[in-house]
Amino acid sequence: MRAETTSEKPEVRRSVIQSVSDYIKDVRVEMTKVSWPTAAELRESTMVVIVMVFLMMVFIGIVDRALSYAFEALVRLVG
């Protein structure tokens, strides 16, 4: 059997330096499209995150304590 030949040329590999250079150029172009928050928006968003973390901490603490008491009561009842 003969191996088939194709008329396509093998893809030419670009140098690593050229690839990195193209990547950096693309990143710069994309960064110009980013809409950055103002200082006030950033401050407000940060406060929302801090408050939500605190509320979740309290909620998880309460649930953990309740489940601990329930488990201890179950162990005392069974054992």
PDB file of N, CA, C and O in Angstrom:
ATOM      1  N   MET A   1       0.831  -1.185   0.000  1.00  0.00           N
ATOM      2  CA  MET A   1       0.000   0.000   0.000  1.00  0.00           C
ATOM      3  C   MET A   1       0.870   1.241   0.000  1.00  0.00           C
ATOM      4  O   MET A   1       1.917   1.283   0.645  1.00  0.00           O
ATOM      5  N   ARG A   2       0.438   2.216  -0.706  1.00  0.00           N
ATOM      6  CA  ARG A   2       1.157   3.482  -0.724  1.00  0.00           C
ATOM      7  C   ARG A   2       0.535   4.461   0.249  1.00  0.00           C
ATOM      8  O   ARG A   2      -0.683   4.496   0.428  1.00  0.00           O
ATOM      9  N   ALA A   3       1.375   5.245   0.867  1.00  0.00           N
ATOM     10  CA  ALA A   3       0.868   6.280   1.765  1.00  0.00           C
ATOM     11  C   ALA A   3       0.326   7.423   0.924  1.00  0.00           C
ATOM     12  O   ALA A   3       0.936   7.830  -0.065  1.00  0.00           O
ATOM     13  N   GLU A   4      -0.818   7.928   1.327  1.00  0.00           N
ATOM     14  CA  GLU A   4      -1.400   9.039   0.581  1.00  0.00           C
ATOM     15  C   GLU A   4      -0.666  10.323   0.925  1.00  0.00           C
ATOM     16  O   GLU A   4      -0.293  10.555   2.074  1.00  0.00           O
ATOM     17  N   THR A   5      -0.470  11.128  -0.063  1.00  0.00           N
ATOM     18  CA  THR A   5       0.158  12.419   0.169  1.00  0.00           C
ATOM     19  C   THR A   5      -0.909  13.492   0.056  1.00  0.00           C
ATOM     20  O   THR A   5      -1.840  13.390  -0.742  1.00  0.00           O
ATOM     21  N   THR A   6      -0.755  14.493   0.849  1.00  0.00           N
ATOM     22  CA  THR A   6      -1.712  15.594   0.785  1.00  0.00           C
ATOM     23  C   THR A   6      -1.020  16.801   0.201  1.00  0.00           C
ATOM     24  O   THR A   6       0.202  16.935   0.275  1.00  0.00           O
ATOM     25  N   SER A   7      -1.800  17.659  -0.368  1.00  0.00           N
ATOM     26  CA  SER A   7      -1.226  18.858  -0.964  1.00  0.00           C
ATOM     27  C   SER A   7      -1.059  19.971   0.064  1.00  0.00           C
ATOM     28  O   SER A   7      -0.503  21.025  -0.245  1.00  0.00           O
ATOM     29  N   GLU A   8      -1.548  19.739   1.304  1.00  0.00           N
ATOM     30  CA  GLU A   8      -1.434  20.765   2.338  1.00  0.00           C
ATOM     31  C   GLU A   8      -0.017  20.803   2.890  1.00  0.00           C
ATOM     32  O   GLU A   8       0.623  19.765   3.058  1.00  0.00           O
ATOM     33  N   LYS A   9       0.460  21.995   3.166  1.00  0.00           N
ATOM     34  CA  LYS A   9       1.773  22.143   3.766  1.00  0.00           C
ATOM     35  C   LYS A   9       1.636  21.992   5.277  1.00  0.00           C
ATOM     36  O   LYS A   9       0.611  22.381   5.836  1.00  0.00           O
ATOM     37  N   PRO A  10       2.617  21.451   5.935  1.00  0.00           N
ATOM     38  CA  PRO A  10       2.537  21.355   7.391  1.00  0.00           C
ATOM     39  C   PRO A  10       2.512  22.749   8.012  1.00  0.00           C
ATOM     40  O   PRO A  10       3.143  23.683   7.517  1.00  0.00           O
ATOM     41  N   GLU A  11       1.767  22.864   9.109  1.00  0.00           N
ATOM     42  CA  GLU A  11       1.636  24.160   9.775  1.00  0.00           C
ATOM     43  C   GLU A  11       2.994  24.603  10.305  1.00  0.00           C
ATOM     44  O   GLU A  11       3.708  23.831  10.945  1.00  0.00           O
ATOM     45  N   VAL A  12       3.333  25.835  10.033  1.00  0.00           N
ATOM     46  CA  VAL A  12       4.604  26.377  10.472  1.00  0.00           C
ATOM     47  C   VAL A  12       4.452  26.804  11.929  1.00  0.00           C
ATOM     48  O   VAL A  12       3.552  27.572  12.269  1.00  0.00           O
ATOM     49  N   ARG A  13       5.340  26.298  12.789  1.00  0.00           N
ATOM     50  CA  ARG A  13       5.285  26.655  14.207  1.00  0.00           C
ATOM     51  C   ARG A  13       5.874  28.033  14.413  1.00  0.00           C
ATOM     52  O   ARG A  13       6.942  28.359  13.894  1.00  0.00           O
ATOM     53  N   ARG A  14       5.154  28.838  15.183  1.00  0.00           N
ATOM     54  CA  ARG A  14       5.661  30.160  15.501  1.00  0.00           C
ATOM     55  C   ARG A  14       6.597  30.055  16.691  1.00  0.00           C
ATOM     56  O   ARG A  14       6.514  29.118  17.486  1.00  0.00           O
ATOM     57  N   SER A  15       7.472  31.010  16.801  1.00  0.00           N
ATOM     58  CA  SER A  15       8.401  30.983  17.919  1.00  0.00           C
ATOM     59  C   SER A  15       7.670  31.295  19.215  1.00  0.00           C
ATOM     60  O   SER A  15       6.617  31.932  19.209  1.00  0.00           O
ATOM     61  N   VAL A  16       8.228  30.848  20.305  1.00  0.00           N
ATOM     62  CA  VAL A  16       7.635  31.080  21.616  1.00  0.00           C
ATOM     63  C   VAL A  16       7.593  32.576  21.910  1.00  0.00           C
ATOM     64  O   VAL A  16       6.611  33.075  22.460  1.00  0.00           O
ATOM     65  N   ILE A  17       8.642  33.279  21.551  1.00  0.00           N
ATOM     66  CA  ILE A  17       8.703  34.720  21.806  1.00  0.00           C
ATOM     67  C   ILE A  17       7.590  35.436  21.046  1.00  0.00           C
ATOM     68  O   ILE A  17       6.957  36.341  21.589  1.00  0.00           O
ATOM     69  N   GLN A  18       7.348  35.048  19.812  1.00  0.00           N
ATOM     70  CA  GLN A  18       6.287  35.674  19.016  1.00  0.00           C
ATOM     71  C   GLN A  18       4.924  35.359  19.622  1.00  0.00           C
ATOM     72  O   GLN A  18       4.051  36.227  19.650  1.00  0.00           O
ATOM     73  N   SER A  19       4.727  34.156  20.099  1.00  0.00           N
ATOM     74  CA  SER A  19       3.456  33.784  20.720  1.00  0.00           C
ATOM     75  C   SER A  19       3.208  34.588  21.988  1.00  0.00           C
ATOM     76  O   SER A  19       2.097  35.068  22.212  1.00  0.00           O
ATOM     77  N   VAL A  20       4.231  34.737  22.814  1.00  0.00           N
ATOM     78  CA  VAL A  20       4.096  35.511  24.052  1.00  0.00           C
ATOM     79  C   VAL A  20       3.825  36.973  23.720  1.00  0.00           C
ATOM     80  O   VAL A  20       3.000  37.616  24.368  1.00  0.00           O
ATOM     81  N   SER A  21       4.514  37.497  22.719  1.00  0.00           N
ATOM     82  CA  SER A  21       4.313  38.879  22.303  1.00  0.00           C
ATOM     83  C   SER A  21       2.878  39.108  21.832  1.00  0.00           C
ATOM     84  O   SER A  21       2.253  40.106  22.193  1.00  0.00           O
ATOM     85  N   ASP A  22       2.363  38.189  21.032  1.00  0.00           N
ATOM     86  CA  ASP A  22       0.978  38.300  20.561  1.00  0.00           C
ATOM     87  C   ASP A  22      -0.003  38.222  21.720  1.00  0.00           C
ATOM     88  O   ASP A  22      -1.002  38.941  21.743  1.00  0.00           O
ATOM     89  N   TYR A  23       0.280  37.355  22.675  1.00  0.00           N
ATOM     90  CA  TYR A  23      -0.586  37.218  23.844  1.00  0.00           C
ATOM     91  C   TYR A  23      -0.643  38.520  24.636  1.00  0.00           C
ATOM     92  O   TYR A  23      -1.721  38.958  25.039  1.00  0.00           O
ATOM     93  N   ILE A  24       0.508  39.133  24.858  1.00  0.00           N
ATOM     94  CA  ILE A  24       0.560  40.386  25.616  1.00  0.00           C
ATOM     95  C   ILE A  24      -0.191  41.489  24.875  1.00  0.00           C
ATOM     96  O   ILE A  24      -0.896  42.284  25.497  1.00  0.00           O
ATOM     97  N   LYS A  25      -0.047  41.542  23.563  1.00  0.00           N
ATOM     98  CA  LYS A  25      -0.789  42.536  22.771  1.00  0.00           C
ATOM     99  C   LYS A  25      -2.291  42.314  22.909  1.00  0.00           C
ATOM    100  O   LYS A  25      -3.045  43.273  23.075  1.00  0.00           O
ATOM    101  N   ASP A  26      -2.730  41.062  22.841  1.00  0.00           N
ATOM    102  CA  ASP A  26      -4.151  40.750  22.988  1.00  0.00           C
ATOM    103  C   ASP A  26      -4.667  41.126  24.372  1.00  0.00           C
ATOM    104  O   ASP A  26      -5.784  41.625  24.508  1.00  0.00           O
ATOM    105  N   VAL A  27      -3.857  40.888  25.394  1.00  0.00           N
ATOM    106  CA  VAL A  27      -4.265  41.247  26.754  1.00  0.00           C
ATOM    107  C   VAL A  27      -4.428  42.752  26.872  1.00  0.00           C
ATOM    108  O   VAL A  27      -5.395  43.221  27.473  1.00  0.00           O
ATOM    109  N   ARG A  28      -3.510  43.512  26.314  1.00  0.00           N
ATOM    110  CA  ARG A  28      -3.623  44.978  26.361  1.00  0.00           C
ATOM    111  C   ARG A  28      -4.892  45.456  25.667  1.00  0.00           C
ATOM    112  O   ARG A  28      -5.567  46.356  26.168  1.00  0.00           O
ATOM    113  N   VAL A  29      -5.224  44.870  24.528  1.00  0.00           N
ATOM    114  CA  VAL A  29      -6.447  45.257  23.819  1.00  0.00           C
ATOM    115  C   VAL A  29      -7.674  44.939  24.669  1.00  0.00           C
ATOM    116  O   VAL A  29      -8.584  45.761  24.774  1.00  0.00           O
ATOM    117  N   GLU A  30      -7.704  43.764  25.269  1.00  0.00           N
ATOM    118  CA  GLU A  30      -8.855  43.379  26.094  1.00  0.00           C
ATOM    119  C   GLU A  30      -8.970  44.238  27.346  1.00  0.00           C
ATOM    120  O   GLU A  30     -10.079  44.544  27.784  1.00  0.00           O
ATOM    121  N   MET A  31      -7.840  44.629  27.927  1.00  0.00           N
ATOM    122  CA  MET A  31      -7.879  45.450  29.142  1.00  0.00           C
ATOM    123  C   MET A  31      -8.462  46.833  28.871  1.00  0.00           C
ATOM    124  O   MET A  31      -9.007  47.459  29.780  1.00  0.00           O
ATOM    125  N   THR A  32      -8.357  47.318  27.634  1.00  0.00           N
ATOM    126  CA  THR A  32      -8.966  48.606  27.317  1.00  0.00           C
ATOM    127  C   THR A  32     -10.487  48.498  27.278  1.00  0.00           C
ATOM    128  O   THR A  32     -11.174  49.515  27.375  1.00  0.00           O
ATOM    129  N   LYS A  33     -11.023  47.296  27.137  1.00  0.00           N
ATOM    130  CA  LYS A  33     -12.468  47.085  27.078  1.00  0.00           C
ATOM    131  C   LYS A  33     -13.104  46.912  28.455  1.00  0.00           C
ATOM    132  O   LYS A  33     -14.329  46.909  28.575  1.00  0.00           O
ATOM    133  N   VAL A  34     -12.282  46.770  29.492  1.00  0.00           N
ATOM    134  CA  VAL A  34     -12.791  46.531  30.840  1.00  0.00           C
ATOM    135  C   VAL A  34     -13.370  47.822  31.399  1.00  0.00           C
ATOM    136  O   VAL A  34     -12.765  48.887  31.271  1.00  0.00           O
ATOM    137  N   SER A  35     -14.552  47.726  32.024  1.00  0.00           N
ATOM    138  CA  SER A  35     -15.120  48.895  32.689  1.00  0.00           C
ATOM    139  C   SER A  35     -14.820  48.773  34.177  1.00  0.00           C
ATOM    140  O   SER A  35     -15.403  47.941  34.871  1.00  0.00           O
ATOM    141  N   TRP A  36     -13.914  49.602  34.655  1.00  0.00           N
ATOM    142  CA  TRP A  36     -13.465  49.539  36.031  1.00  0.00           C
ATOM    143  C   TRP A  36     -14.438  50.291  36.918  1.00  0.00           C
ATOM    144  O   TRP A  36     -14.958  51.332  36.516  1.00  0.00           O
ATOM    145  N   PRO A  37     -14.698  49.778  38.136  1.00  0.00           N
ATOM    146  CA  PRO A  37     -15.618  50.472  39.042  1.00  0.00           C
ATOM    147  C   PRO A  37     -14.980  51.730  39.608  1.00  0.00           C
ATOM    148  O   PRO A  37     -13.759  51.848  39.710  1.00  0.00           O
ATOM    149  N   THR A  38     -15.856  52.673  39.975  1.00  0.00           N
ATOM    150  CA  THR A  38     -15.348  53.870  40.635  1.00  0.00           C
ATOM    151  C   THR A  38     -14.991  53.512  42.077  1.00  0.00           C
ATOM    152  O   THR A  38     -15.309  52.422  42.552  1.00  0.00           O
ATOM    153  N   ALA A  39     -14.337  54.427  42.759  1.00  0.00           N
ATOM    154  CA  ALA A  39     -13.943  54.171  44.149  1.00  0.00           C
ATOM    155  C   ALA A  39     -15.179  53.976  45.023  1.00  0.00           C
ATOM    156  O   ALA A  39     -15.183  53.130  45.918  1.00  0.00           O
ATOM    157  N   ALA A  40     -16.221  54.754  44.767  1.00  0.00           N
ATOM    158  CA  ALA A  40     -17.456  54.636  45.562  1.00  0.00           C
ATOM    159  C   ALA A  40     -18.132  53.284  45.320  1.00  0.00           C
ATOM    160  O   ALA A  40     -18.594  52.645  46.265  1.00  0.00           O
ATOM    161  N   GLU A  41     -18.192  52.852  44.067  1.00  0.00           N
ATOM    162  CA  GLU A  41     -18.787  51.546  43.753  1.00  0.00           C
ATOM    163  C   GLU A  41     -17.992  50.419  44.401  1.00  0.00           C
ATOM    164  O   GLU A  41     -18.561  49.461  44.923  1.00  0.00           O
ATOM    165  N   LEU A  42     -16.694  50.546  44.362  1.00  0.00           N
ATOM    166  CA  LEU A  42     -15.834  49.528  44.958  1.00  0.00           C
ATOM    167  C   LEU A  42     -16.029  49.464  46.468  1.00  0.00           C
ATOM    168  O   LEU A  42     -16.084  48.378  47.046  1.00  0.00           O
ATOM    169  N   ARG A  43     -16.134  50.630  47.108  1.00  0.00           N
ATOM    170  CA  ARG A  43     -16.348  50.694  48.547  1.00  0.00           C
ATOM    171  C   ARG A  43     -17.692  50.053  48.917  1.00  0.00           C
ATOM    172  O   ARG A  43     -17.775  49.283  49.874  1.00  0.00           O
ATOM    173  N   GLU A  44     -18.746  50.377  48.150  1.00  0.00           N
ATOM    174  CA  GLU A  44     -20.075  49.818  48.416  1.00  0.00           C
ATOM    175  C   GLU A  44     -20.079  48.301  48.241  1.00  0.00           C
ATOM    176  O   GLU A  44     -20.634  47.575  49.066  1.00  0.00           O
ATOM    177  N   SER A  45     -19.465  47.834  47.176  1.00  0.00           N
ATOM    178  CA  SER A  45     -19.417  46.388  46.924  1.00  0.00           C
ATOM    179  C   SER A  45     -18.646  45.670  48.022  1.00  0.00           C
ATOM    180  O   SER A  45     -19.027  44.578  48.446  1.00  0.00           O
ATOM    181  N   THR A  46     -17.568  46.281  48.478  1.00  0.00           N
ATOM    182  CA  THR A  46     -16.768  45.685  49.547  1.00  0.00           C
ATOM    183  C   THR A  46     -17.580  45.587  50.829  1.00  0.00           C
ATOM    184  O   THR A  46     -17.519  44.576  51.529  1.00  0.00           O
ATOM    185  N   MET A  47     -18.331  46.620  51.138  1.00  0.00           N
ATOM    186  CA  MET A  47     -19.165  46.601  52.342  1.00  0.00           C
ATOM    187  C   MET A  47     -20.240  45.519  52.249  1.00  0.00           C
ATOM    188  O   MET A  47     -20.519  44.835  53.233  1.00  0.00           O
ATOM    189  N   VAL A  48     -20.838  45.364  51.082  1.00  0.00           N
ATOM    190  CA  VAL A  48     -21.845  44.317  50.894  1.00  0.00           C
ATOM    191  C   VAL A  48     -21.227  42.945  51.143  1.00  0.00           C
ATOM    192  O   VAL A  48     -21.830  42.104  51.810  1.00  0.00           O
ATOM    193  N   VAL A  49     -20.037  42.719  50.613  1.00  0.00           N
ATOM    194  CA  VAL A  49     -19.364  41.433  50.796  1.00  0.00           C
ATOM    195  C   VAL A  49     -19.047  41.205  52.269  1.00  0.00           C
ATOM    196  O   VAL A  49     -19.269  40.109  52.784  1.00  0.00           O
ATOM    197  N   ILE A  50     -18.533  42.225  52.955  1.00  0.00           N
ATOM    198  CA  ILE A  50     -18.191  42.072  54.377  1.00  0.00           C
ATOM    199  C   ILE A  50     -19.431  41.773  55.206  1.00  0.00           C
ATOM    200  O   ILE A  50     -19.398  40.898  56.071  1.00  0.00           O
ATOM    201  N   VAL A  51     -20.529  42.489  54.956  1.00  0.00           N
ATOM    202  CA  VAL A  51     -21.773  42.251  55.702  1.00  0.00           C
ATOM    203  C   VAL A  51     -22.294  40.846  55.429  1.00  0.00           C
ATOM    204  O   VAL A  51     -22.711  40.155  56.359  1.00  0.00           O
ATOM    205  N   MET A  52     -22.277  40.412  54.169  1.00  0.00           N
ATOM    206  CA  MET A  52     -22.780  39.074  53.832  1.00  0.00           C
ATOM    207  C   MET A  52     -21.915  37.991  54.467  1.00  0.00           C
ATOM    208  O   MET A  52     -22.442  36.979  54.929  1.00  0.00           O
ATOM    209  N   VAL A  53     -20.616  38.180  54.500  1.00  0.00           N
ATOM    210  CA  VAL A  53     -19.735  37.201  55.137  1.00  0.00           C
ATOM    211  C   VAL A  53     -20.047  37.123  56.630  1.00  0.00           C
ATOM    212  O   VAL A  53     -20.101  36.034  57.200  1.00  0.00           O
ATOM    213  N   PHE A  54     -20.251  38.280  57.262  1.00  0.00           N
ATOM    214  CA  PHE A  54     -20.589  38.291  58.680  1.00  0.00           C
ATOM    215  C   PHE A  54     -21.916  37.581  58.938  1.00  0.00           C
ATOM    216  O   PHE A  54     -22.022  36.781  59.868  1.00  0.00           O
ATOM    217  N   LEU A  55     -22.935  37.871  58.112  1.00  0.00           N
ATOM    218  CA  LEU A  55     -24.239  37.225  58.291  1.00  0.00           C
ATOM    219  C   LEU A  55     -24.148  35.711  58.091  1.00  0.00           C
ATOM    220  O   LEU A  55     -24.758  34.947  58.839  1.00  0.00           O
ATOM    221  N   MET A  56     -23.389  35.279  57.085  1.00  0.00           N
ATOM    222  CA  MET A  56     -23.229  33.843  56.856  1.00  0.00           C
ATOM    223  C   MET A  56     -22.466  33.198  58.005  1.00  0.00           C
ATOM    224  O   MET A  56     -22.753  32.061  58.379  1.00  0.00           O
ATOM    225  N   MET A  57     -21.495  33.918  58.568  1.00  0.00           N
ATOM    226  CA  MET A  57     -20.741  33.402  59.702  1.00  0.00           C
ATOM    227  C   MET A  57     -21.676  33.171  60.889  1.00  0.00           C
ATOM    228  O   MET A  57     -21.611  32.130  61.542  1.00  0.00           O
ATOM    229  N   VAL A  58     -22.540  34.138  61.162  1.00  0.00           N
ATOM    230  CA  VAL A  58     -23.489  34.011  62.266  1.00  0.00           C
ATOM    231  C   VAL A  58     -24.458  32.857  61.999  1.00  0.00           C
ATOM    232  O   VAL A  58     -24.722  32.046  62.887  1.00  0.00           O
ATOM    233  N   PHE A  59     -24.986  32.786  60.775  1.00  0.00           N
ATOM    234  CA  PHE A  59     -25.945  31.730  60.429  1.00  0.00           C
ATOM    235  C   PHE A  59     -25.310  30.342  60.578  1.00  0.00           C
ATOM    236  O   PHE A  59     -25.895  29.449  61.191  1.00  0.00           O
ATOM    237  N   ILE A  60     -24.122  30.171  60.020  1.00  0.00           N
ATOM    238  CA  ILE A  60     -23.463  28.864  60.096  1.00  0.00           C
ATOM    239  C   ILE A  60     -23.118  28.523  61.540  1.00  0.00           C
ATOM    240  O   ILE A  60     -23.208  27.364  61.943  1.00  0.00           O
ATOM    241  N   GLY A  61     -22.722  29.529  62.320  1.00  0.00           N
ATOM    242  CA  GLY A  61     -22.439  29.295  63.735  1.00  0.00           C
ATOM    243  C   GLY A  61     -23.666  28.820  64.488  1.00  0.00           C
ATOM    244  O   GLY A  61     -23.586  27.892  65.293  1.00  0.00           O
ATOM    245  N   ILE A  62     -24.806  29.457  64.228  1.00  0.00           N
ATOM    246  CA  ILE A  62     -26.054  29.059  64.892  1.00  0.00           C
ATOM    247  C   ILE A  62     -26.453  27.646  64.489  1.00  0.00           C
ATOM    248  O   ILE A  62     -26.810  26.834  65.342  1.00  0.00           O
ATOM    249  N   VAL A  63     -26.394  27.352  63.197  1.00  0.00           N
ATOM    250  CA  VAL A  63     -26.760  26.013  62.720  1.00  0.00           C
ATOM    251  C   VAL A  63     -25.800  24.973  63.296  1.00  0.00           C
ATOM    252  O   VAL A  63     -26.234  23.895  63.703  1.00  0.00           O
ATOM    253  N   ASP A  64     -24.516  25.278  63.336  1.00  0.00           N
ATOM    254  CA  ASP A  64     -23.528  24.350  63.890  1.00  0.00           C
ATOM    255  C   ASP A  64     -23.825  24.072  65.358  1.00  0.00           C
ATOM    256  O   ASP A  64     -23.808  22.920  65.790  1.00  0.00           O
ATOM    257  N   ARG A  65     -24.094  25.118  66.122  1.00  0.00           N
ATOM    258  CA  ARG A  65     -24.385  24.947  67.542  1.00  0.00           C
ATOM    259  C   ARG A  65     -25.660  24.117  67.743  1.00  0.00           C
ATOM    260  O   ARG A  65     -25.699  23.236  68.602  1.00  0.00           O
ATOM    261  N   ALA A  66     -26.697  24.396  66.954  1.00  0.00           N
ATOM    262  CA  ALA A  66     -27.955  23.654  67.072  1.00  0.00           C
ATOM    263  C   ALA A  66     -27.752  22.175  66.730  1.00  0.00           C
ATOM    264  O   ALA A  66     -28.263  21.295  67.423  1.00  0.00           O
ATOM    265  N   LEU A  67     -27.010  21.914  65.666  1.00  0.00           N
ATOM    266  CA  LEU A  67     -26.766  20.521  65.288  1.00  0.00           C
ATOM    267  C   LEU A  67     -25.896  19.816  66.330  1.00  0.00           C
ATOM    268  O   LEU A  67     -26.085  18.625  66.577  1.00  0.00           O
ATOM    269  N   SER A  68     -24.959  20.518  66.935  1.00  0.00           N
ATOM    270  CA  SER A  68     -24.128  19.920  67.990  1.00  0.00           C
ATOM    271  C   SER A  68     -24.986  19.526  69.186  1.00  0.00           C
ATOM    272  O   SER A  68     -24.863  18.419  69.710  1.00  0.00           O
ATOM    273  N   TYR A  69     -25.861  20.443  69.616  1.00  0.00           N
ATOM    274  CA  TYR A  69     -26.756  20.126  70.733  1.00  0.00           C
ATOM    275  C   TYR A  69     -27.674  18.955  70.386  1.00  0.00           C
ATOM    276  O   TYR A  69     -27.895  18.070  71.213  1.00  0.00           O
ATOM    277  N   ALA A  70     -28.206  18.951  69.169  1.00  0.00           N
ATOM    278  CA  ALA A  70     -29.103  17.873  68.754  1.00  0.00           C
ATOM    279  C   ALA A  70     -28.362  16.538  68.732  1.00  0.00           C
ATOM    280  O   ALA A  70     -28.909  15.525  69.167  1.00  0.00           O
ATOM    281  N   PHE A  71     -27.141  16.522  68.240  1.00  0.00           N
ATOM    282  CA  PHE A  71     -26.367  15.282  68.190  1.00  0.00           C
ATOM    283  C   PHE A  71     -26.032  14.791  69.592  1.00  0.00           C
ATOM    284  O   PHE A  71     -26.119  13.597  69.877  1.00  0.00           O
ATOM    285  N   GLU A  72     -25.645  15.724  70.471  1.00  0.00           N
ATOM    286  CA  GLU A  72     -25.346  15.343  71.853  1.00  0.00           C
ATOM    287  C   GLU A  72     -26.588  14.774  72.542  1.00  0.00           C
ATOM    288  O   GLU A  72     -26.495  13.803  73.292  1.00  0.00           O
ATOM    289  N   ALA A  73     -27.737  15.375  72.290  1.00  0.00           N
ATOM    290  CA  ALA A  73     -28.983  14.884  72.876  1.00  0.00           C
ATOM    291  C   ALA A  73     -29.299  13.495  72.332  1.00  0.00           C
ATOM    292  O   ALA A  73     -29.754  12.628  73.078  1.00  0.00           O
ATOM    293  N   LEU A  74     -29.066  13.278  71.049  1.00  0.00           N
ATOM    294  CA  LEU A  74     -29.313  11.968  70.450  1.00  0.00           C
ATOM    295  C   LEU A  74     -28.378  10.919  71.043  1.00  0.00           C
ATOM    296  O   LEU A  74     -28.802   9.795  71.312  1.00  0.00           O
ATOM    297  N   VAL A  75     -27.122  11.271  71.249  1.00  0.00           N
ATOM    298  CA  VAL A  75     -26.160  10.331  71.830  1.00  0.00           C
ATOM    299  C   VAL A  75     -26.562   9.986  73.257  1.00  0.00           C
ATOM    300  O   VAL A  75     -26.491   8.822  73.651  1.00  0.00           O
ATOM    301  N   ARG A  76     -26.992  10.994  74.052  1.00  0.00           N
ATOM    302  CA  ARG A  76     -27.422  10.732  75.427  1.00  0.00           C
ATOM    303  C   ARG A  76     -28.673   9.855  75.452  1.00  0.00           C
ATOM    304  O   ARG A  76     -28.830   9.002  76.326  1.00  0.00           O
ATOM    305  N   LEU A  77     -29.561  10.079  74.477  1.00  0.00           N
ATOM    306  CA  LEU A  77     -30.806   9.294  74.422  1.00  0.00           C
ATOM    307  C   LEU A  77     -30.535   7.847  74.043  1.00  0.00           C
ATOM    308  O   LEU A  77     -31.126   6.937  74.624  1.00  0.00           O
ATOM    309  N   VAL A  78     -29.654   7.620  73.078  1.00  0.00           N
ATOM    310  CA  VAL A  78     -29.372   6.265  72.606  1.00  0.00           C
ATOM    311  C   VAL A  78     -28.375   5.565  73.510  1.00  0.00           C
ATOM    312  O   VAL A  78     -28.550   4.386  73.816  1.00  0.00           O
ATOM    313  N   GLY A  79     -27.355   6.249  73.936  1.00  0.00           N
ATOM    314  CA  GLY A  79     -26.262   5.581  74.621  1.00  0.00           C
ATOM    315  C   GLY A  79     -26.289   5.784  76.076  1.00  0.00           C
ATOM    316  O   GLY A  79     -25.422   5.275  76.787  1.00  0.00           O
TER     317      GLY A  79
END
